[in-house]
Amino acid sequence: MTAAAAPADGSAPELLGTLAADRATGALTTRSGIFYLAAGHVVHVESAHSPALGDLLTRSGALAPAGWWEAVERAGARQRVGRQLVDSGRLTAGALELAHLGALFDAAYFALAHDGTALRFRPGVAHWLGAVRPVPWRPCCESYRRRALLDRTAPLTRTPDAGPAVLPPRRGRAFALVDGGRTAAQIASALAHRTFHTLVELRRLAADGLVAPAPPAPAPPVHPVPGAGRADWDEPDTALLRRLLDALEAL
């Protein structure tokens, strides 16, 4: 039986360092993701903001969807899905490790974003995928450098002079989704590609003058209320006030 989730203080990188020093096993939940650790190493990271490993493998054509779900059904309860994929011959160990590391670092980027709230650690919790290639906690914090290169809040648009161009397939698919509303992360999610690799392609498109940050949306017009905020108030009619005062005193 695992212990209940316990609130934790500090940033996610600080807690990862502490858990690594303690050789802890369990799940560290942040506001936007989960780090799974085994003996102090990160073995998997999940975030709803990045494509899952299964999506990356099946949508890229590296693995048939039926093969993925068969492995999950057969080995998920034993936390050996990754091992099942290799043992069944559906993937080589190298192909699985490469895809898994890409998914892990992509998810870590988002799991570390806004990590200062709602941090919890659940000792003993393991992921159903199983360990593929454990990673020391420090490389996971590489996502801080990636965050400086990617502003997820900035939508991208095509430049006015962007005409038809012959582009490499991956870059062309990214360019097709640039519509003035999607951010780089949203384009990557729609393509089920790794966010950082999509960012590289978008930067190449920007260098070629084909895409640029979308201009900010115009602020809604302000309709002032007539008379509101006026500093030039009408002066009172002092002669009228005197007559009213005289009339009241005469009563």
Stockholm file with secondary structure:
# STOCKHOLM 1.0

chainA/1-251         MTAAAAPADGSAPELLGTLAADRATGALTTRSGIFYLAAGHVVHVESAHSPALGDLLTRSGALAPAGWWEAVERAGARQRVGRQLVDSGRLTAGALELAHLGALFDAAYFALAHDGTALRFRPGVAHWLGAVRPVPWRPCCESYRRRALLDRTAPLTRTPDAGPAVLPPRRGRAFALVDGGRTAAQIASALAHRTFHTLVELRRLAADGLVAPAPPAPAPPVHPVPGAGRADWDEPDTALLRRLLDALEAL
#=GR chainA/1-251 SS CCCCCEECCSCHHHHHHHHHHTTCCEEEEETTEEEEEETTEEEEEECTTSCCHHHHHHHTTSSCHHHHHHHHHHHTTTTCHHHHHHHTTSSCHHHHHHHHHHHHHHHHHHHTTTTTSSCEEEETCCCTTCCSSCBCHHHHTTHHHHHHHCCTTCCEEECTTCCCCCCCHHHHHHHHTCCSSCCHHHHHHHHTCCHHHHHHHHHHHHHTTSEEECCCCCCCCCCCCTTTTCSCCCCCCHHHHHHHHHHHHHC
#=GC SS_cons         CCCCCEECCSCHHHHHHHHHHTTCCEEEEETTEEEEEETTEEEEEECTTSCCHHHHHHHTTSSCHHHHHHHHHHHTTTTCHHHHHHHTTSSCHHHHHHHHHHHHHHHHHHHTTTTTSSCEEEETCCCTTCCSSCBCHHHHTTHHHHHHHCCTTCCEEECTTCCCCCCCHHHHHHHHTCCSSCCHHHHHHHHTCCHHHHHHHHHHHHHTTSEEECCCCCCCCCCCCTTTTCSCCCCCCHHHHHHHHHHHHHC
//
